[in-house]
Amino acid sequence: MDTPPLDELVDVVDDQDRVLRTAPRSEVYRDGLLHRCVFILVRDPQGRIFTHRRTDTKAFAPGAHDCFVGGVVGAGERYREAAVREAEEELGVTGIRTRPLFRFRYTDGDRFSWWSDVHEAEWDGPVAPQAEEVAWYDWLTEDELAERLATWEFVPDGREAWRRYLEQRATG
């Protein structure tokens, strides 16, 4: 039987991303503890980006849109392992390969903060998104995504990761 998401154990880390201890995700969220997350930008062979609306039951940013799949890194799990696990779970696929791009510390300036390891992947095949995670999805061009970012509610950490992705790509 699967562990409920808020009972999953995650590593609590410091400002240098060193593990201090483990704690249930519910405690990490409740107390605003620094932890680790992965973000995976998934493109199809035409370069379109998997974009989705999160379900209304998500603990963070319910109902918001995102152009990354991903989630919290489990206790003792490496970023790369978590990126593959999260991408496969959310897309409902197996055999995906991710490529790490960069890492940054996200903070909402108030309560939430996590190390964000950003990856990208290409997927050439059908997807069967996880119903508990994804309420709607489509493959959008970068121009379509830019239009949606201007008009739809997006998760704030995904917005920041996208901004940094574009910045990194521009500076090459």
Sequence and secondary structure as in RCSB ss.txt:
>XXXX:A:sequence
MDTPPLDELVDVVDDQDRVLRTAPRSEVYRDGLLHRCVFILVRDPQGRIFTHRRTDTKAFAPGAHDCFVGGVVGA
GERYREAAVREAEEELGVTGIRTRPLFRFRYTDGDRFSWWSDVHEAEWDGPVAPQAEEVAWYDWLTEDELAERLA
TWEFVPDGREAWRRYLEQRATG
>XXXX:A:secstr
    GGG EEEEE TTS EEEEEEHHHHHHHT  EEEEEEEEE TT  EEEEEE TT SSSTT EES EEEE BT
T  HHHHHHHHHHHHHT S    EEEEEEEEE SSS EEEEEEEEEE  S     TTTEEEEEEE HHHHHHHHH
HS B HHHHHHHHHHHHHHHH 
